[in-house]
Amino acid sequence: MFPLPTQSTQPSLTRIKGIGIDIAPISRIAAMLSRYNQETLSLLFTSNEMDRCQSTSHPNRYYAACFSTKEAVGKALGIGMVDINWNEVEAQVTDTRLTVNLFGEARLQASKRGIEEWLATWCHWDDYVLVYVLAQ
Amino acid sequence: MVIDALKDILLDLGIPEESITDTALLRKDLQLDSTETVDISLGLKRRLGVNVKLESRKDMTLAEVCDMIDKAMAATPS
């Protein structure tokens, strides 16, 4: 089931400044992870993301969620990942919650668009992870 | 050397050798998606030690990618 934002975080349509959705195949992210060491992967993931993903029982699934969050945030900003670095978008993923943190240019781009808050959720099925973000 | 490294990475991703030409466009001709594009950047970091960002508004040819890598290598302190 795809979790909906709770009542207290229900977005107001007039405040929404961007929407991003992304689906990632877990097996392809796993194949990529297997080819590179942590130092190389730091181009893509923050150290917090790597620590959290490694501590879960399904690291590949959580890495895929992090990857999809970055893509979804890029889409919500309307620029994709063109002007921002992958590791400037950080996903804090738990089974029931997804929080977005931005740094550097990603933070600046969000600020330029008047984005003050990110609402995000995720789910997984079979070999896929889906992430949905709202910028407001 | 740069083109050889790039070619190896593309072959690892399953791109047919005959498609890997100077004029091949990453998205239109090689049909690379974002996961594969970032995989190439990671491969270049591992093999050549350079940070090259391949996400761009304009589709790039492999010759243009090699040019970017050369510039990134020249700018990287040895």
Backbone of each chain as ProteinMPNN parsed JSONL, in Angstrom:
{"seq_chain_A": "MFPLPTQSTQPSLTRIKGIGIDIAPISRIAAMLSRYNQETLSLLFTSNEMDRCQSTSHPNRYYAACFSTKEAVGKALGIGMVDINWNEVEAQVTDTRLTVNLFGEARLQASKRGIEEWLATWCHWDDYVLVYVLAQ", "coords_chain_A": {"N_chain_A": [[0.848, -1.192, 0.0], [0.428, 2.269, -0.714], [1.566, 4.727, 1.315], [-0.272, 7.517, 2.551], [0.173, 11.062, 3.153], [-0.066, 12.108, 6.56], [-2.876, 13.5, 8.418], [-2.006, 15.862, 9.687], [0.071, 16.619, 8.069], [-1.044, 17.075, 5.678], [-0.931, 18.317, 2.443], [-1.469, 21.678, 1.291], [-3.042, 22.599, -1.675], [-2.516, 25.061, -2.833], [-0.074, 25.684, -1.895], [1.729, 24.004, -3.004], [4.735, 23.585, -4.687], [6.093, 21.981, -6.314], [6.202, 18.694, -7.756], [7.413, 15.431, -7.564], [8.121, 12.254, -8.9], [9.4, 8.965, -8.828], [10.613, 5.84, -10.032], [12.629, 3.104, -9.207], [14.546, 0.293, -10.229], [15.392, -2.191, -8.002], [17.309, -4.222, -8.353], [19.031, -3.222, -10.295], [20.187, -1.027, -9.039], [21.451, -2.415, -7.032], [23.33, -3.852, -8.528], [24.95, -1.791, -9.387], [25.924, -0.84, -6.936], [27.501, -2.975, -6.195], [29.717, -2.756, -7.741], [31.323, -0.65, -6.936], [33.421, 1.06, -4.514], [33.045, 2.483, -1.183], [34.122, 5.057, -1.172], [33.981, 5.895, -3.843], [31.232, 5.698, -4.187], [30.444, 7.799, -2.672], [30.091, 9.961, -4.261], [27.554, 9.807, -4.994], [25.911, 9.055, -2.81], [25.279, 10.287, 0.526], [27.323, 10.159, 3.52], [25.734, 9.645, 5.728], [23.497, 8.463, 4.526], [24.661, 6.117, 3.499], [25.515, 4.86, 5.838], [23.051, 4.442, 7.154], [21.639, 2.841, 5.29], [23.269, 0.569, 5.172], [22.861, -0.43, 7.661], [20.414, -1.603, 7.692], [18.122, -4.396, 7.179], [17.678, -4.814, 4.539], [19.636, -3.604, 2.577], [19.977, -2.933, -0.213], [17.419, -2.288, -1.099], [16.92, 0.002, 0.4], [18.975, 1.666, -0.46], [18.109, 1.985, -3.088], [15.778, 3.397, -2.621], [16.868, 5.769, -1.655], [18.231, 6.616, -3.968], [16.082, 6.988, -5.757], [14.746, 9.009, -4.423], [16.453, 11.175, -4.783], [16.257, 11.553, -7.544], [13.508, 12.111, -7.73], [13.312, 14.474, -6.273], [14.877, 16.142, -7.879], [13.214, 16.239, -10.117], [10.971, 17.5, -9.011], [12.066, 19.968, -8.503], [12.323, 20.815, -11.028], [14.571, 20.746, -12.603], [15.871, 18.423, -12.863], [18.796, 16.425, -12.357], [20.652, 18.155, -13.241], [21.842, 20.675, -12.451], [22.561, 20.17, -9.897], [24.343, 18.299, -7.389], [24.408, 14.76, -6.863], [24.848, 13.938, -4.232], [23.955, 16.064, -2.819], [21.376, 15.905, -2.217], [19.729, 14.388, 0.278], [18.356, 11.434, 1.544], [16.428, 10.378, 4.22], [15.608, 7.438, 5.261], [13.148, 5.332, 6.602], [11.224, 2.396, 7.48], [8.652, 3.409, 7.528], [8.762, 6.064, 6.97], [9.936, 8.924, 5.156], [12.332, 11.319, 4.808], [13.508, 14.384, 3.501], [16.594, 15.958, 3.022], [18.387, 18.813, 2.075], [21.393, 20.077, 0.597], [24.011, 22.481, -0.185], [24.063, 23.426, -3.616], [21.604, 22.293, -4.265], [20.013, 22.982, -2.147], [20.049, 25.751, -2.46], [18.736, 26.004, -4.941], [16.2, 25.089, -4.263], [15.493, 27.02, -2.425], [15.424, 29.289, -4.076], [13.097, 28.786, -5.419], [11.262, 29.16, -3.513], [10.726, 27.045, -1.85], [9.946, 25.529, 1.149], [9.498, 23.277, 2.528], [9.55, 19.701, 2.426], [7.491, 17.041, 1.56], [7.406, 13.628, 1.731], [7.127, 10.272, 0.549], [7.348, 6.667, 0.377], [7.362, 3.457, -1.255], [7.604, -0.109, -1.808], [7.746, -2.85, -4.096], [7.984, -6.154, -5.381], [10.686, -5.963, -7.523], [10.998, -3.271, -7.312], [11.21, 0.198, -6.294], [9.316, 2.944, -5.267], [9.178, 6.42, -5.178], [7.696, 9.373, -3.939], [7.464, 12.799, -3.978], [6.561, 15.95, -2.571], [6.933, 19.367, -2.968], [6.776, 22.179, -0.975]], "CA_chain_A": [[0.0, 0.0, 0.0], [1.191, 3.51, -0.791], [1.093, 5.528, 2.45], [-0.616, 8.907, 2.286], [0.587, 11.943, 4.248], [-1.025, 12.138, 7.659], [-3.735, 14.691, 8.444], [-1.256, 17.057, 10.08], [0.993, 17.041, 7.014], [-1.806, 17.148, 4.433], [-0.494, 19.519, 1.751], [-2.458, 22.576, 0.709], [-2.742, 22.661, -3.111], [-1.975, 26.377, -3.204], [1.316, 25.808, -1.423], [2.611, 23.038, -3.681], [5.619, 24.248, -5.655], [6.666, 20.982, -7.21], [5.885, 17.294, -7.482], [8.354, 14.535, -8.237], [7.866, 10.832, -8.671], [10.432, 8.162, -9.494], [10.64, 4.399, -9.764], [13.962, 2.537, -9.465], [14.657, -1.161, -10.066], [16.346, -2.484, -6.92], [18.411, -5.073, -8.83], [20.012, -2.408, -11.032], [20.939, -0.253, -8.04], [22.321, -3.394, -6.353], [24.449, -4.156, -9.431], [25.842, -0.629, -9.359], [26.573, -0.816, -5.617], [28.484, -4.057, -6.092], [30.907, -2.442, -8.551], [32.115, 0.481, -6.441], [33.666, 1.132, -3.07], [32.334, 3.577, -0.494], [34.666, 6.362, -1.556], [33.396, 6.242, -5.143], [29.785, 5.868, -4.01], [30.163, 9.057, -1.982], [29.651, 10.922, -5.282], [26.116, 9.592, -5.165], [25.21, 8.985, -1.526], [25.964, 10.919, 1.662], [27.786, 9.142, 4.482], [24.569, 9.283, 6.544], [22.687, 7.507, 3.756], [25.352, 4.824, 3.418], [25.474, 4.248, 7.181], [21.687, 3.969, 7.448], [21.278, 1.73, 4.383], [24.038, -0.617, 5.555], [22.412, -0.963, 8.953], [19.094, -2.222, 7.555], [18.158, -5.794, 6.737], [17.569, -4.815, 3.075], [20.394, -2.412, 2.146], [19.763, -2.556, -1.621], [16.106, -1.635, -1.185], [17.029, 1.351, 0.967], [19.791, 2.464, -1.393], [17.245, 2.315, -4.231], [14.876, 4.461, -2.156], [17.676, 7.0, -1.626], [18.474, 7.013, -5.361], [14.82, 7.491, -6.303], [14.432, 10.29, -3.776], [17.245, 12.21, -5.448], [15.641, 11.785, -8.857], [12.195, 12.73, -7.531], [13.552, 15.864, -5.854], [15.322, 16.84, -9.1], [12.018, 16.476, -10.947], [10.129, 18.495, -8.333], [12.734, 21.262, -8.676], [12.175, 21.166, -12.438], [15.884, 20.808, -13.273], [16.52, 17.112, -12.819], [20.045, 16.456, -11.59], [21.594, 18.891, -14.085], [22.606, 21.715, -11.743], [22.834, 19.793, -8.506], [25.075, 17.042, -7.225], [23.588, 13.684, -6.291], [24.991, 13.868, -2.776], [23.38, 17.259, -2.188], [20.008, 15.524, -1.824], [19.872, 13.265, 1.208], [17.105, 10.801, 1.971], [16.45, 9.681, 5.517], [14.559, 6.452, 4.989], [12.815, 4.237, 7.513], [10.132, 1.608, 6.907], [7.383, 4.145, 7.471], [8.967, 7.508, 6.84], [10.999, 9.397, 4.263], [12.603, 12.74, 5.03], [14.47, 14.912, 2.529], [17.489, 17.04, 3.445], [19.138, 19.359, 0.938], [22.631, 20.799, 0.89], [24.691, 23.149, -1.302], [23.299, 23.982, -4.731], [20.224, 21.782, -4.206], [19.328, 23.828, -1.157], [19.885, 27.07, -3.085], [17.714, 25.907, -5.985], [14.915, 24.978, -3.57], [15.241, 28.318, -1.834], [15.05, 30.172, -5.195], [11.71, 28.475, -5.782], [10.413, 29.401, -2.345], [10.361, 25.776, -1.212], [10.313, 25.537, 2.571], [9.258, 21.968, 3.154], [9.367, 18.548, 1.525], [6.723, 15.898, 2.066], [7.84, 12.516, 0.886], [6.728, 8.934, 0.975], [7.898, 5.653, -0.521], [6.887, 2.086, -1.087], [8.358, -1.043, -2.642], [7.085, -4.112, -4.451], [8.848, -6.968, -6.249], [12.043, -5.441, -7.69], [10.911, -1.823, -7.511], [10.969, 1.177, -5.24], [8.68, 4.153, -5.794], [9.258, 7.567, -4.261], [6.83, 10.477, -4.322], [7.766, 13.965, -3.145], [5.848, 17.213, -2.782], [7.69, 20.518, -2.455], [5.859, 23.286, -0.67]], "C_chain_A": [[0.884, 1.243, 0.0], [0.716, 4.44, 0.321], [0.814, 6.977, 2.056], [-0.095, 9.776, 3.426], [-0.482, 11.968, 5.332], [-1.799, 13.45, 7.631], [-2.925, 15.961, 8.713], [-0.311, 17.53, 8.988], [0.283, 17.123, 5.661], [-1.437, 18.43, 3.683], [-1.665, 20.369, 1.265], [-2.083, 22.751, -0.76], [-2.1, 23.987, -3.5], [-0.517, 26.531, -2.796], [2.277, 24.912, -2.2], [3.43, 23.726, -4.778], [6.284, 23.24, -6.595], [6.293, 19.58, -6.774], [6.91, 16.445, -8.218], [8.04, 13.095, -7.9], [8.929, 10.035, -9.423], [10.318, 6.696, -9.085], [12.041, 3.891, -10.104], [13.915, 1.017, -9.305], [15.757, -1.487, -9.051], [17.549, -3.277, -7.44], [19.467, -4.257, -9.59], [20.827, -1.541, -10.08], [21.913, -1.198, -7.315], [23.54, -3.714, -7.216], [25.456, -3.007, -9.418], [26.623, -0.59, -8.04], [27.703, -1.837, -5.53], [29.78, -3.727, -6.836], [31.822, -1.393, -7.93], [32.303, 0.451, -4.927], [32.98, 2.375, -2.489], [32.805, 4.953, -0.927], [34.051, 6.817, -2.888], [31.9, 6.519, -4.999], [29.432, 7.167, -3.296], [29.835, 10.176, -2.974], [28.128, 10.926, -5.37], [25.354, 9.673, -3.846], [25.996, 9.717, -0.437], [26.414, 9.809, 2.628], [26.645, 8.713, 5.401], [23.71, 8.241, 5.825], [23.344, 6.125, 3.746], [25.307, 4.103, 4.766], [24.104, 3.653, 7.464], [21.326, 2.763, 6.586], [21.987, 0.442, 4.814], [23.519, -1.248, 6.844], [21.036, -1.631, 8.86], [19.233, -3.68, 7.1], [18.04, -5.908, 5.213], [18.303, -3.604, 2.501], [20.081, -1.984, 0.709], [18.442, -1.816, -1.804], [16.197, -0.196, -0.682], [17.922, 2.256, 0.114], [18.943, 2.887, -2.593], [16.278, 3.438, -3.847], [15.621, 5.8, -2.118], [17.884, 7.532, -3.044], [17.217, 7.64, -5.96], [14.425, 8.828, -5.7], [15.188, 11.425, -4.467], [16.622, 12.578, -6.799], [14.313, 12.53, -8.698], [12.343, 14.194, -7.12], [14.002, 16.702, -7.058], [14.135, 17.177, -9.996], [11.136, 17.55, -10.322], [10.741, 19.891, -8.46], [12.637, 21.739, -10.125], [13.481, 21.206, -13.206], [16.548, 19.436, -13.345], [17.779, 17.197, -11.979], [21.112, 17.277, -12.324], [22.467, 19.862, -13.275], [22.948, 21.348, -10.305], [23.589, 18.464, -8.458], [24.184, 16.016, -6.523], [23.65, 13.698, -4.766], [24.549, 15.153, -2.059], [21.908, 17.037, -1.823], [20.139, 14.277, -0.963], [18.496, 12.749, 1.618], [17.33, 10.109, 3.306], [15.282, 8.711, 5.461], [14.396, 5.488, 6.158], [11.671, 3.472, 6.85], [8.889, 2.453, 6.655], [7.544, 5.627, 7.145], [10.107, 7.817, 5.87], [11.14, 10.9, 4.45], [13.686, 13.18, 4.049], [15.291, 16.031, 3.164], [18.277, 17.516, 2.229], [20.365, 20.127, 1.414], [23.087, 21.555, -0.359], [23.738, 23.721, -2.344], [21.84, 23.516, -4.713], [19.403, 22.639, -3.244], [19.053, 25.216, -1.738], [18.764, 27.059, -4.116], [16.322, 25.823, -5.359], [14.522, 26.339, -2.99], [14.788, 29.325, -2.898], [13.591, 30.002, -5.584], [10.747, 28.645, -4.608], [9.984, 28.137, -1.634], [10.873, 25.771, 0.233], [10.244, 24.156, 3.19], [9.087, 20.894, 2.081], [8.522, 17.496, 2.242], [7.065, 14.742, 1.146], [7.35, 11.193, 1.447], [7.291, 7.924, -0.027], [7.234, 4.308, -0.282], [7.738, 1.181, -1.976], [7.494, -2.255, -2.94], [7.997, -4.828, -5.438], [10.264, -6.355, -6.297], [12.066, -3.906, -7.737], [10.698, -1.023, -6.231], [10.336, 2.389, -5.907], [8.762, 5.244, -4.732], [8.414, 8.705, -4.824], [7.145, 11.652, -3.404], [6.914, 15.165, -3.548], [6.712, 18.312, -2.181], [6.697, 21.622, -2.156], [6.543, 24.338, 0.212]], "O_chain_A": [[1.944, 1.27, 0.626], [-0.425, 4.901, 0.282], [1.584, 7.584, 1.312], [0.067, 9.292, 4.546], [-1.672, 11.859, 5.039], [-1.434, 14.387, 6.92], [-3.122, 16.991, 8.068], [0.076, 18.698, 8.966], [0.933, 17.228, 4.621], [-1.609, 19.523, 4.222], [-2.711, 19.848, 0.88], [-0.922, 23.024, -1.066], [-1.245, 24.037, -4.384], [0.187, 27.408, -3.297], [3.494, 25.043, -2.072], [2.879, 24.364, -5.675], [6.954, 23.621, -7.555], [6.095, 19.309, -5.59], [7.233, 16.72, -9.373], [7.731, 12.762, -6.756], [9.31, 10.4, -10.535], [9.973, 6.368, -7.949], [12.578, 4.208, -11.165], [13.315, 0.51, -8.357], [16.912, -1.099, -9.23], [18.68, -3.035, -7.019], [20.656, -4.571, -9.533], [22.023, -1.342, -10.289], [23.05, -0.826, -7.023], [24.652, -3.834, -6.703], [26.666, -3.23, -9.437], [27.828, -0.34, -8.029], [28.724, -1.602, -4.883], [30.816, -4.344, -6.589], [32.972, -1.253, -8.347], [31.49, -0.088, -4.177], [32.418, 3.195, -3.214], [32.016, 5.891, -1.04], [33.654, 7.972, -3.037], [31.368, 7.448, -5.606], [28.278, 7.595, -3.304], [29.351, 11.232, -2.567], [27.51, 11.914, -5.766], [24.287, 10.282, -3.771], [27.226, 9.761, -0.472], [25.942, 8.675, 2.555], [26.584, 7.554, 5.813], [23.255, 7.268, 6.427], [22.687, 5.106, 3.954], [25.088, 2.893, 4.827], [23.987, 2.525, 7.944], [20.775, 1.781, 7.083], [21.389, -0.634, 4.822], [23.711, -2.439, 7.089], [20.546, -2.169, 9.853], [20.307, -4.128, 6.696], [18.275, -6.98, 4.655], [17.669, -2.678, 1.995], [19.935, -0.791, 0.443], [18.354, -0.848, -2.56], [15.616, 0.714, -1.274], [17.664, 3.452, -0.021], [19.05, 4.021, -3.061], [15.995, 4.323, -4.655], [15.074, 6.834, -2.501], [17.737, 8.727, -3.3], [17.282, 8.694, -6.592], [13.841, 9.676, -6.374], [14.634, 12.499, -4.704], [16.482, 13.752, -7.14], [14.029, 13.468, -9.443], [11.583, 15.05, -7.572], [13.556, 17.836, -7.231], [14.063, 18.267, -10.562], [10.612, 18.412, -11.026], [10.016, 20.884, -8.518], [12.842, 22.918, -10.414], [13.505, 21.657, -14.351], [17.669, 19.313, -13.838], [17.833, 17.946, -11.004], [22.308, 17.127, -12.074], [23.691, 19.859, -13.408], [23.559, 22.138, -9.585], [23.483, 17.63, -9.358], [23.329, 16.36, -5.706], [22.64, 13.496, -4.092], [24.746, 15.304, -0.853], [21.281, 17.89, -1.195], [20.605, 13.236, -1.427], [17.604, 13.513, 1.984], [18.291, 9.361, 3.49], [14.122, 9.102, 5.596], [15.366, 4.906, 6.643], [11.203, 3.858, 5.779], [8.164, 2.235, 5.684], [6.556, 6.356, 7.056], [11.093, 7.085, 5.777], [10.184, 11.654, 4.271], [14.649, 12.456, 3.797], [14.736, 16.945, 3.774], [18.774, 16.705, 1.448], [20.368, 20.739, 2.483], [22.6, 21.295, -1.459], [22.759, 24.394, -2.023], [20.944, 24.265, -5.103], [18.248, 22.97, -3.511], [17.979, 25.784, -1.542], [17.945, 27.976, -4.168], [15.374, 26.418, -5.87], [13.363, 26.748, -3.061], [13.879, 30.119, -2.656], [12.934, 30.947, -6.02], [9.566, 28.313, -4.706], [8.997, 28.138, -0.899], [12.057, 25.979, 0.496], [10.845, 23.891, 4.231], [8.562, 21.141, 0.996], [8.806, 17.117, 3.378], [7.015, 14.873, -0.077], [7.183, 11.027, 2.655], [7.664, 8.287, -1.142], [6.626, 4.067, 0.761], [8.506, 1.668, -2.805], [6.63, -2.636, -2.15], [8.694, -4.193, -6.23], [10.943, -6.242, -5.276], [13.06, -3.317, -8.161], [10.109, -1.484, -5.254], [10.764, 2.811, -6.982], [8.461, 5.025, -3.559], [8.418, 8.964, -6.028], [7.096, 11.513, -2.181], [6.597, 15.356, -4.721], [7.164, 18.212, -1.041], [5.866, 21.96, -2.999], [5.925, 25.341, 0.569]]}, "seq_chain_B": "MVIDALKDILLDLGIPEESITDTALLRKDLQLDSTETVDISLGLKRRLGVNVKLESRKDMTLAEVCDMIDKAMAATPS", "coords_chain_B": {"N_chain_B": [[43.499, 6.816, -24.102], [41.51, 7.855, -22.406], [39.22, 7.437, -23.979], [39.344, 4.692, -24.134], [38.884, 3.894, -21.478], [36.307, 4.868, -21.134], [34.987, 3.4, -23.065], [35.298, 0.786, -22.046], [33.734, 0.987, -19.729], [31.217, 1.43, -20.836], [30.878, -0.939, -22.239], [30.781, -2.709, -20.104], [28.324, -2.004, -19.155], [26.743, -3.174, -20.92], [26.417, -2.109, -23.419], [26.374, -2.425, -26.909], [29.376, -3.052, -28.754], [29.586, -2.038, -31.365], [27.982, 0.158, -31.287], [29.353, 2.065, -29.987], [30.651, 4.884, -30.747], [32.414, 7.897, -31.749], [30.526, 9.827, -32.384], [28.186, 9.009, -31.257], [25.241, 9.642, -29.444], [24.531, 10.052, -25.971], [21.913, 9.729, -24.876], [20.027, 9.647, -27.049], [21.143, 7.859, -28.978], [22.552, 5.773, -27.574], [20.757, 5.252, -25.67], [20.843, 5.623, -22.886], [19.837, 5.599, -19.491], [19.102, 7.431, -16.41], [20.235, 5.955, -14.319], [22.225, 4.482, -15.583], [23.767, 6.55, -16.586], [24.749, 7.761, -14.275], [26.19, 5.644, -13.364], [28.267, 5.548, -15.192], [29.614, 7.896, -14.506], [30.493, 7.161, -11.95], [32.149, 5.048, -12.638], [34.137, 6.401, -14.078], [35.222, 7.923, -12.066], [36.319, 5.924, -10.479], [38.143, 4.632, -12.24], [39.689, 6.699, -13.433], [39.897, 8.677, -11.576], [38.531, 11.073, -11.681], [35.967, 13.579, -11.3], [33.162, 13.657, -13.096], [30.342, 15.121, -14.299], [27.587, 13.939, -15.867], [24.98, 14.534, -16.317], [22.978, 16.529, -18.221], [21.395, 19.298, -19.929], [21.482, 19.159, -22.637], [21.791, 16.558, -24.988], [24.72, 14.568, -25.104], [27.555, 13.788, -27.197], [29.802, 10.952, -27.409], [32.339, 11.871, -27.987], [32.222, 14.455, -27.001], [31.913, 13.878, -24.324], [34.385, 12.69, -23.784], [35.991, 14.919, -24.14], [35.121, 16.476, -21.991], [36.04, 14.873, -19.912], [38.805, 14.964, -20.334], [39.251, 17.673, -19.777], [38.481, 17.746, -17.099], [40.41, 16.09, -16.012], [42.711, 17.537, -16.514], [42.268, 19.629, -14.838], [42.397, 18.47, -12.396], [44.414, 18.215, -9.569], [47.553, 16.533, -9.62]], "CA_chain_B": [[43.308, 6.28, -22.757], [40.185, 8.256, -21.921], [38.184, 6.753, -24.76], [39.403, 3.264, -23.773], [38.211, 3.741, -20.182], [34.877, 5.101, -21.368], [34.495, 2.246, -23.829], [35.212, -0.347, -21.106], [32.576, 1.202, -18.846], [29.997, 1.237, -21.64], [30.761, -2.383, -22.519], [30.323, -3.318, -18.833], [26.89, -1.709, -19.001], [26.015, -3.974, -21.913], [26.231, -1.378, -24.685], [27.074, -3.147, -27.977], [30.609, -2.377, -29.182], [29.401, -1.318, -32.633], [27.263, 1.424, -31.036], [30.25, 3.006, -29.296], [31.392, 5.694, -31.716], [32.611, 9.287, -31.305], [29.343, 10.675, -32.621], [26.998, 8.435, -30.6], [24.668, 10.467, -28.371], [24.265, 9.219, -24.788], [20.492, 9.385, -24.684], [19.307, 9.304, -28.288], [21.701, 6.693, -29.675], [22.882, 4.666, -26.66], [19.551, 5.079, -24.844], [21.224, 5.497, -21.472], [18.947, 6.268, -18.544], [19.84, 8.137, -15.356], [21.03, 5.001, -13.534], [23.425, 4.156, -16.37], [24.594, 7.753, -16.693], [25.482, 7.945, -13.017], [27.123, 4.517, -13.305], [29.45, 5.955, -15.978], [30.36, 8.867, -13.68], [31.18, 6.414, -10.88], [33.23, 4.292, -13.294], [35.226, 7.337, -14.413], [35.851, 8.283, -10.79], [37.135, 4.79, -10.023], [39.254, 4.328, -13.152], [40.562, 7.837, -13.759], [39.992, 9.582, -10.426], [37.946, 12.389, -11.972], [34.526, 13.767, -11.114], [32.545, 14.188, -14.317], [28.881, 15.062, -14.177], [27.088, 13.739, -17.235], [23.592, 14.977, -16.464], [22.992, 17.833, -18.899], [20.155, 19.588, -20.674], [21.695, 18.77, -24.038], [22.352, 15.221, -25.178], [26.14, 14.712, -25.46], [28.201, 12.686, -27.924], [30.926, 10.369, -26.661], [33.5, 12.754, -28.191], [32.061, 15.569, -26.053], [32.169, 13.334, -22.982], [35.852, 12.546, -23.674], [36.514, 16.272, -23.983], [34.843, 16.859, -20.597], [36.928, 14.095, -19.034], [40.155, 15.544, -20.502], [39.294, 18.96, -19.053], [38.414, 17.447, -15.659], [41.707, 15.515, -15.624], [43.693, 18.634, -16.542], [41.992, 20.506, -13.691], [42.59, 17.716, -11.155], [45.821, 18.199, -9.161], [48.093, 15.166, -9.62]], "C_chain_B": [[41.913, 6.596, -22.229], [39.098, 7.505, -22.659], [38.166, 5.257, -24.426], [38.668, 3.011, -22.458], [36.705, 3.874, -20.362], [34.257, 3.897, -22.092], [34.325, 1.026, -22.919], [33.97, -0.24, -20.217], [31.276, 0.934, -19.605], [29.787, -0.247, -21.967], [30.264, -3.124, -21.276], [28.83, -3.117, -18.628], [26.052, -2.454, -20.038], [25.73, -3.244, -23.211], [27.011, -2.119, -25.77], [28.268, -2.343, -28.516], [30.401, -1.531, -30.438], [28.658, 0.017, -32.44], [28.184, 2.49, -30.459], [31.134, 3.722, -30.315], [31.499, 7.116, -31.178], [31.327, 10.101, -31.371], [28.078, 10.15, -31.933], [26.537, 9.336, -29.46], [24.254, 9.573, -27.209], [22.804, 8.774, -24.696], [19.844, 8.888, -25.972], [19.83, 7.999, -28.904], [21.95, 5.504, -28.732], [21.738, 4.358, -25.695], [19.879, 4.837, -23.363], [20.202, 6.207, -20.597], [19.781, 6.848, -17.395], [20.705, 7.19, -14.526], [22.33, 4.677, -14.275], [24.36, 5.363, -16.476], [25.416, 7.959, -15.417], [26.501, 6.811, -12.834], [28.41, 4.859, -14.075], [30.29, 6.942, -15.155], [31.13, 8.154, -12.57], [32.359, 5.627, -11.455], [34.42, 5.179, -13.626], [35.975, 7.761, -13.153], [36.797, 7.154, -10.347], [38.359, 4.581, -10.918], [40.23, 5.47, -13.336], [40.693, 8.851, -12.624], [39.404, 10.957, -10.674], [36.447, 12.393, -11.699], [33.958, 14.405, -12.376], [31.042, 14.001, -14.209], [28.296, 15.004, -15.581], [25.624, 14.125, -17.416], [23.636, 16.371, -17.095], [21.685, 18.029, -19.646], [20.267, 19.08, -22.1], [22.299, 17.361, -24.081], [23.803, 15.359, -25.666], [26.645, 13.522, -26.257], [29.337, 12.13, -27.06], [32.183, 11.224, -26.819], [33.424, 13.926, -27.202], [32.322, 15.104, -24.616], [33.68, 13.197, -22.766], [36.503, 13.91, -23.443], [36.323, 16.755, -22.537], [35.798, 16.16, -19.64], [38.353, 14.669, -19.1], [40.284, 16.834, -19.689], [39.286, 18.715, -17.542], [39.758, 16.899, -15.17], [42.773, 16.609, -15.556], [43.521, 19.524, -15.31], [42.214, 19.812, -12.354], [44.062, 17.723, -10.767], [46.346, 16.766, -9.074], [48.793, 14.857, -8.31]], "O_chain_B": [[41.227, 5.733, -21.682], [38.162, 6.994, -22.045], [37.108, 4.628, -24.434], [37.923, 2.039, -22.332], [35.929, 3.092, -19.812], [33.157, 3.449, -21.766], [33.324, 0.315, -23.012], [33.26, -1.218, -19.983], [30.359, 0.297, -19.087], [28.658, -0.739, -21.97], [29.444, -4.037, -21.367], [28.156, -3.943, -18.012], [24.823, -2.378, -20.038], [24.909, -3.688, -24.014], [28.191, -2.415, -25.58], [28.184, -1.13, -28.707], [30.965, -0.445, -30.564], [28.697, 0.889, -33.308], [27.842, 3.672, -30.441], [32.204, 3.243, -30.69], [30.767, 7.498, -30.264], [31.075, 10.955, -30.522], [27.02, 10.775, -32.017], [27.335, 9.742, -28.615], [23.704, 8.489, -27.406], [22.507, 7.602, -24.468], [19.195, 7.843, -25.988], [19.045, 7.139, -29.302], [21.602, 4.369, -29.054], [21.748, 3.343, -24.999], [19.289, 3.987, -22.697], [19.751, 7.302, -20.932], [21.009, 6.765, -17.406], [21.786, 7.571, -14.078], [23.399, 4.606, -13.67], [25.582, 5.219, -16.458], [26.603, 8.282, -15.465], [27.55, 7.007, -12.219], [29.508, 4.498, -13.65], [31.516, 6.839, -15.111], [32.277, 8.497, -12.282], [33.425, 5.548, -10.845], [35.571, 4.768, -13.477], [37.193, 7.935, -13.167], [37.918, 7.401, -9.904], [39.469, 4.379, -10.427], [41.442, 5.261, -13.389], [41.503, 9.775, -12.701], [39.732, 11.909, -9.967], [35.759, 11.382, -11.839], [34.247, 15.563, -12.68], [30.539, 12.889, -14.051], [28.491, 15.917, -16.383], [25.087, 14.056, -18.522], [24.263, 17.282, -16.554], [20.968, 17.077, -19.954], [19.288, 18.631, -22.696], [23.197, 17.029, -23.308], [24.083, 16.176, -26.543], [26.225, 12.387, -26.031], [29.771, 12.768, -26.101], [33.001, 11.301, -25.902], [34.438, 14.337, -26.638], [32.878, 15.842, -23.802], [34.194, 13.542, -21.702], [37.441, 14.039, -22.656], [37.219, 17.353, -21.94], [36.3, 16.76, -18.689], [39.017, 14.839, -18.078], [41.284, 17.058, -19.007], [39.994, 19.39, -16.795], [40.192, 17.202, -14.059], [43.622, 16.612, -14.665], [44.485, 20.098, -14.802], [42.222, 20.457, -11.306], [44.896, 17.279, -11.556], [45.679, 15.888, -8.527], [49.307, 13.753, -8.13]]}, "name": "protein", "num_of_chains": 2, "seq": "MFPLPTQSTQPSLTRIKGIGIDIAPISRIAAMLSRYNQETLSLLFTSNEMDRCQSTSHPNRYYAACFSTKEAVGKALGIGMVDINWNEVEAQVTDTRLTVNLFGEARLQASKRGIEEWLATWCHWDDYVLVYVLAQMVIDALKDILLDLGIPEESITDTALLRKDLQLDSTETVDISLGLKRRLGVNVKLESRKDMTLAEVCDMIDKAMAATPS"}
